[in-house]
Every structure is written in structure tokens, then in C-alpha cells.
Amino acid sequence: MSCDFLSLALPGVQELSPYVPGKPVEELAREFGLEPADIIKLASNENPLGPAPMALKAIQEALPELTRYPDGNGFALKQALSRRFGFDLPMITLGNGSNDILELLARAFLAPGTEVVFSQHAFAVYPIVTQAVGATAIEVPAREWGHDLEAMAAAITPATRLVFIANPNNPTGTWIERAEFEAFMAAVPERVLVVLDEAYTEYVNVADALNGFDFIGRYPNLIVSRTFSKAYGLAALRVGYAISDPQIADVLNRVRQPFNVNSLALAAAVASLEDTTYLAESRRANREGMAQLEQGFRELGLAWIASRGNFIAVDLGREAAPVYQGLLREGVIVRPIAGYGMPNHLRVSIGLPQENKRFLEALARVLQGE
């Protein structure tokens, strides 16, 4: 009789379901007999522009050193981040994507008997990292699809160790204003760590928008995490970072793997910080693509959630799963988000103009054919 290895895992791990990423192009091509080149993927909030030229050049220059381990401290990238944003090196933690930062926080500060507060319809990784270490998740009902910070503050108990806040939030695209965040931080005990997840912040073009970096010095219990996967176009390389009080960064470095960010990612991230032209083009393409999709939804009579990310959640007014399947048959991959408690919505990443057009045309055909 074979061993039941699942029973050997930690209780929280036993109850987890594996994270389901967006369907790959190759898998859809095999499933429906489609040509990969004819498929468009608007499912994973990826940058549609392709990698930045400066990042590609940096990767090429780093290739001859592939036999060497990366710099375990990421000194060059930390220096570049320090120059760009003005924070001292001991305040910077590097991660294998910003998801790695979230897991490091869970491993360092959570245990059975502790609690984590986050919002309904928030990023799926928050409950995953919480449950994996045996902590208790406190999900606070959303307000108009976004974070209800007042209710989240009220949900904090003596057992609370972490609060996760995504701004803008994935998958809804909703955002938090500066004044409400300040009121929230003033209400949170200093012993509770607040993680402001700003994976999509580079797409926010509003002058007075909430910027977590503005609050780092004021609140020692604040951690701001960011990523190079979205606006900087380095999703495949997996590199993110956090800014925090040096004591928090020191704790994270005690559990961080020494070579958690590879050499190519480090080199590309350093170059990307200098490539302001690419970042501006990413923002422009996203802004224009968002307007294109909103106009298309308007013409189709569909509602959507206003978004400050590089994606938009459209309300089909019916169960979204059959429409999702219909779009797959059309060679268009988007993201169903029933797992986020939103069974009538599809999340659509902003693509290139021709990709957005193709999606809208396919969506119209699928809706008419139902």
C-alpha cells in the first residue's frame, strides 16, 4: 500500500488548492487545434510591448557569466533602486517577483494562532501564503469591489500580525485614496505590519494618487512591495522588491534564499530602471488600450469596474464561464475570476490595439451566439 504523502504535509498545505495561472497559448493551441500565432493572450496582466531594448542589451551582456552564481545581496540593483527612489540599501529586500516578498513575510511573521487581514476580491496569493503557514485568514467584505479600509481596521485583533492591501487591486483594478490610507494607518497598532502591494502602481497617472513610498518614514510598520513584471515588462524573469524599515528588511533577509533573484533578472532590472522611454510607452499604450476596451464595452452594453491597473474586469451580467470558453474557441485567452467571488466577470489584460480589437470582435460574436 502506497504512503499517503498528502497526510504528511502541514495541515494548512493539505487544504490548499494549487494556484491556477492563465491558460498558456501552447495549451490552447493543442486543445482546439489552433495555430499558436493566431492566438492572443490577455489573461495574465503582462506588458504587451515586449521587453525593453535596454533590458535585452543588459541580458545579452550578462550571458557569458551564466556559470557564476548571482550576487546574493543584489548590490547593483539595490544601488539602482536607492538612486531612483532615495531609500538606503538596508531598507531594500529583493524577491523572486513580488510574490516572493509576500511569502517571505508570511514565513517570517506568521504561525498558527496568528491572523492576517485582507479584502474580499483581493489577490489570491494573500490567502495562499496565510494558509500555507497555518495562520488564520480574516477576509473583510469589499466595498464597491474595493478595499473597505475602515472595516479592515476594525477587523484587527490582538492576534493580527499582517494586513495585506493591494493598490491598485488585482483583479478588480480598484484603488485607495491617500486620505483614507492615512486614516487607516493612524488606526493600525504599530505591532501590526501593513503590506501595501503596489504591483501596478506605475500605471497610475493621477498626480495626487497614493504612493506608498511617501509613507515609509512615517510608519515603521509599513512595507511597500513592487515588481518589475508589469510596467517594466520582465514577468518571465521574476524580480520584485520591498521597501521597509531596516529591522523588517533584516528579518526578511534571515529567511530569504541567498540567490533568490537570478543574474539575468538583476541585470535587466537595473537597466529597466534607467529606461524611462519604455516606461512612458508602457503607460501610454495602457492608457489608450484601456479607453479602447471601455468604448467597446459601452457599445456592447456591458458594465465594467473602473481600473487603474493594466487590466479591466468586465461584468457580463451572466455567468462568465461559458463566454470564457467561447472566447477560447475564438483563440482569445482572458481570465475568468469566479475564484475571486466574481462569477459574472472576466478580467481582461490591456493588449496592443489590434489585440484589443480582436478580443472585442470575438466577445461580440460569442455574446450573440449564446
Order of alpha helices (4+ residues) and beta strands (2+ residues): alpha-alpha-beta-alpha-alpha-beta-alpha-beta-alpha-beta-alpha-beta-alpha-beta-beta-beta-alpha-alpha-alpha-beta-beta-alpha-beta-beta-beta-alpha
